[in-house]
């Protein structure tokens, strides 16, 4: 397998009501927060150290979660939908 292979995956490409957009993105953020909590816990149990990277990401994700909540509330109050596009680029590296 070539290690310089690149892959692109379109995960979201649609328009959503504020409620649906909030549900989709909130679940994604919660999943990422849980991943980093488990990583931090694992590092603590296995190596008796905390994962500063995970702690930082959790705080960044919580900030994003709050900003998303405000954006959704604004969209709701203006009677607007949200267009969401999310593409993941994956590159195999050594």
C-alpha positions as a Markdown table, in Angstrom:
| # | Residue | x | y | z |
|---|---|---|---|---|
| 1 | Unk | 0.0 | 0.0 | 0.0 |
| 2 | Unk | 1.3 | 3.4 | -0.9 |
| 3 | Unk | 1.9 | 5.7 | 2.1 |
| 4 | Unk | 1.4 | 8.9 | 0.1 |
| 5 | Unk | -2.2 | 7.9 | -0.8 |
| 6 | Unk | -4.8 | 10.6 | 0.1 |
| 7 | Unk | -8.4 | 10.0 | 0.8 |
| 8 | Unk | -11.3 | 12.4 | 1.1 |
| 9 | Unk | -14.6 | 11.5 | 2.7 |
| 10 | Unk | -17.6 | 13.8 | 2.6 |
| 11 | Unk | -19.4 | 13.1 | 5.9 |
| 12 | Unk | -22.0 | 15.9 | 5.9 |
| 13 | Unk | -23.2 | 18.0 | 3.0 |
| 14 | Unk | -26.7 | 19.3 | 3.6 |
| 15 | Unk | -29.0 | 21.9 | 5.1 |
| 16 | Unk | -30.5 | 21.3 | 8.5 |
| 17 | Unk | -33.1 | 22.9 | 10.8 |
| 18 | Unk | -31.4 | 24.4 | 13.9 |
| 19 | Unk | -32.7 | 21.5 | 16.0 |
| 20 | Unk | -31.3 | 18.8 | 13.6 |
| 21 | Unk | -28.0 | 20.7 | 13.2 |
| 22 | Unk | -27.7 | 20.9 | 16.9 |
| 23 | Unk | -28.4 | 17.2 | 17.4 |
| 24 | Unk | -25.9 | 16.1 | 14.8 |
| 25 | Unk | -23.0 | 18.4 | 15.8 |
| 26 | Unk | -23.6 | 18.1 | 19.6 |
| 27 | Unk | -23.4 | 14.3 | 19.3 |
| 28 | Unk | -20.2 | 14.6 | 17.3 |
| 29 | Unk | -18.6 | 17.0 | 19.9 |
| 30 | Unk | -19.8 | 14.7 | 22.8 |
| 31 | Unk | -18.2 | 11.8 | 21.1 |
| 32 | Unk | -14.9 | 13.6 | 20.7 |
| 33 | Unk | -15.0 | 14.8 | 24.3 |
| 34 | Unk | -15.6 | 11.2 | 25.5 |
| 35 | Unk | -12.8 | 10.0 | 23.3 |
| 36 | Unk | -10.4 | 12.4 | 25.0 |
| 37 | Unk | -11.7 | 11.7 | 28.5 |
| 38 | Unk | -11.0 | 8.0 | 27.9 |
| 39 | Unk | -7.6 | 8.7 | 26.5 |
| 40 | Unk | -6.7 | 10.8 | 29.5 |
| 41 | Unk | -8.0 | 8.1 | 31.8 |
| 42 | Unk | -6.1 | 5.4 | 30.0 |
| 43 | Unk | -2.9 | 7.4 | 30.2 |
| 44 | Unk | -3.4 | 7.9 | 33.9 |
| 45 | Unk | -4.1 | 4.2 | 34.6 |
| 46 | Unk | -1.4 | 2.8 | 32.3 |
| 47 | Unk | 1.4 | 5.3 | 32.8 |
| 48 | Unk | 0.3 | 7.3 | 35.9 |
| 49 | Unk | 0.3 | 10.5 | 33.9 |
| 50 | Unk | -2.3 | 12.8 | 32.4 |
| 51 | Unk | -2.7 | 13.5 | 28.8 |
| 52 | Unk | -2.3 | 17.2 | 28.5 |
| 53 | Unk | -3.2 | 17.0 | 24.8 |
| 54 | Unk | -6.6 | 15.4 | 25.7 |
| 55 | Unk | -7.2 | 17.9 | 28.5 |
| 56 | Unk | -6.6 | 20.8 | 26.1 |
| 57 | Unk | -8.8 | 19.3 | 23.4 |
| 58 | Unk | -11.6 | 18.8 | 25.9 |
| 59 | Unk | -11.5 | 22.5 | 26.7 |
| 60 | Unk | -11.4 | 23.5 | 23.0 |
| 61 | Unk | -14.3 | 21.2 | 22.3 |
| 62 | Unk | -16.4 | 22.6 | 25.2 |
| 63 | Unk | -15.7 | 26.1 | 23.8 |
| 64 | Unk | -16.9 | 24.9 | 20.3 |
| 65 | Unk | -19.9 | 23.4 | 21.9 |
| 66 | Unk | -20.9 | 26.7 | 23.5 |
| 67 | Unk | -20.3 | 28.6 | 20.3 |
| 68 | Unk | -22.4 | 26.1 | 18.4 |
| 69 | Unk | -25.2 | 26.5 | 20.9 |
| 70 | Unk | -25.2 | 30.3 | 20.4 |
| 71 | Unk | -25.1 | 29.9 | 16.6 |
| 72 | Unk | -28.1 | 27.5 | 16.7 |
| 73 | Unk | -30.0 | 29.9 | 19.0 |
| 74 | Unk | -29.3 | 32.7 | 16.6 |
| 75 | Unk | -30.5 | 30.6 | 13.6 |
| 76 | Unk | -33.7 | 29.7 | 15.5 |
| 77 | Unk | -34.5 | 33.2 | 16.5 |
| 78 | Unk | -34.0 | 34.4 | 12.9 |
| 79 | Unk | -36.0 | 31.5 | 11.4 |
| 80 | Unk | -33.0 | 30.2 | 9.4 |
| 81 | Unk | -31.6 | 26.8 | 8.7 |
| 82 | Unk | -27.9 | 25.8 | 8.8 |
| 83 | Unk | -25.9 | 24.5 | 5.9 |
| 84 | Unk | -23.2 | 22.1 | 7.1 |
| 85 | Unk | -20.4 | 20.7 | 5.1 |
| 86 | Unk | -17.8 | 18.4 | 6.6 |
| 87 | Unk | -15.1 | 16.7 | 4.6 |
| 88 | Unk | -12.4 | 14.6 | 6.2 |
| 89 | Unk | -9.0 | 14.3 | 4.5 |
| 90 | Unk | -7.0 | 11.3 | 5.4 |
| 91 | Unk | -3.4 | 10.9 | 4.4 |
| 92 | Unk | -1.4 | 7.7 | 5.1 |
| 93 | Unk | 2.0 | 8.6 | 6.7 |
| 94 | Unk | 4.9 | 6.8 | 8.1 |
